[in-house]
Amino acid sequence: MVSVCRLRPEEAELMQLKPEHAKAIHDLYPANHMECVEVFEKLISALPAYGIFSNGELAAWMVQSYYGAMFSMQTRPEFRRKGYGIHLAKFLTNVVMSRGYIPFVVIRPENDASLSLYTKLGFERHYQTVRAILTPHGYSTGDQEANGD
């Protein structure tokens, strides 16, 4: 498996992520209230996870999740419109297929940019999913914070 490849002459390179990148990824992940930093650390340690680094700074990233989806693709706002997202998606799609998985993504309904990107790559919509957070009756996130848990 390839772990480094050159993108463009402006010092951008694609490299395998390390667990120390998990916090930066988590902080910008739109659903970070439903996933903890440790989930990202474990995924990065165990499964394909790649980032594009521009002048040494993490500019964009994408991770394969524990259930096989390619997810958490993000590009920092100052690095958008450089083709990093499509490059990552193509690369990870090939990695996922080489591992014997069928590549798929789960896209939030309001995420038009991702829908457009994956449509360009030939992905087709097959299912509509619903994501929910379940908590025990009478328990709220405020209870957790108040108890110091």
N, C-alpha and C positions, 0 to 999 in steps of 0.2 A: 504494500500500500504506500502511496506517495504521501509524504508528510510536509514537504515544502515545494512550492513552485512559484516562479516569478509571474507577476501579472503585467505590470507596466514599468517603464523606466523610472517613474517617480518614487522609487523606494517602497512600493507596496508589495508584500509577499503573503502568500497563504501558508499558514502553519497550523499544526495540531495545537489545540488549546491545552492548558494545564489547569489543575484545580485552583490555582491562585487567581485565575481569571473569573471564577464563579461569581464573586461579589459584584463586579462591574456589570456582568451579564444580568444578574438578578435585579440589580438596581434599575435597569432600563427595560426589563421584561414587563409588558403591559399587564400581565396577570400575576404579578409578583405577590399579590395578597393571597394567592392560592398555592404557591410553591415557595419552599424555603431555600435558602442559599445552599444548604447541605444536599438538596436534590441535584442542583446543578454541579456541585463538586463530585458527587457520585457518578453522574452521567458522563462528565468530562473524563473521569478516571477510567470508566469501564467501556464506553462506547465512542464511536467516531464523533468528534467535535472539532470544528475548524474555525479559525479566525483569519481575517485579513488585517495585517498590520501595516500601517503607513508611517514611515519614519519611526518605527518602533512602538507606535501607539495602536492599541486595539481599536480598529475602525468599524469592523463588521464581524458577525459570527453566526454560526448555525450549529445545532447539536442534533444528534439522533437520540430519541427518547427511549426509555426502557420498554415501551410497547411498540417500537418500530417506526413511529412517525419521525419525520424530519421536522424539527420545531425550533422555536426561539430564534428565528432569524431576525436579527436587528442590525441596523446600520446607524451609527451615531449621526445626528443631524448634520454636522459639519462635513461628513464624508459621503453624503447621499449624492446620487446622480453621477456616480463614477463607474457604475457597472459592477460594484462589489457584490451586491445581492444576487444578481443573476449568475455571477461566477461561482459564488458559494453554493447556490442551489444546484447548478450543473455538476459541480465537483462532488457534493455530498450525495446527489442522486446516483452517480456512478459508484461511489463507495458503498452505498446501501445495497445496490444491485449486486456488486461483487461479493457481498457477504451473504447473498441468497435471500434477501428481503425484497418485498415489493414496495418501492418507495411511495409514500403518501404523506400528505400534510393535512393538518386540521387548521382551518382559517376562521378567525372570528368574523362574524357577519359584517361588521363595520370596517374590516380591513381590505379596502378596495385595492390598495397597492399590491398586497400579496396575491390577491385573486388575479390581478392582471399579470403579474410576474409568472405565476405557475401556469396560467392559461397559455402564455407565450412559450413556455417550456413543454407544452403538450399534455399537461395534467388535465384530467376531466373531473367534473363534480359528480360524485356518485351518491353521497349521503349528506343529509343535514344533521348536525349533532347539536345536543343541548348539554351545557355544562352547568352543574349546580354545586353549591356548597351546602353540605348537610351538617347540622350541629345538634347535639342532644337537646331535648325539650327543656326550656328554661335556662339555657346556657347561651351567653353571648361573648363576643371577643372582648368586651369590656370586663366580663367576669374573669377571663384569663389574665388580663393585665392587672386587675385589682388583686388577684391572688399571687402575682409574681411568677406565674407559670410560663 
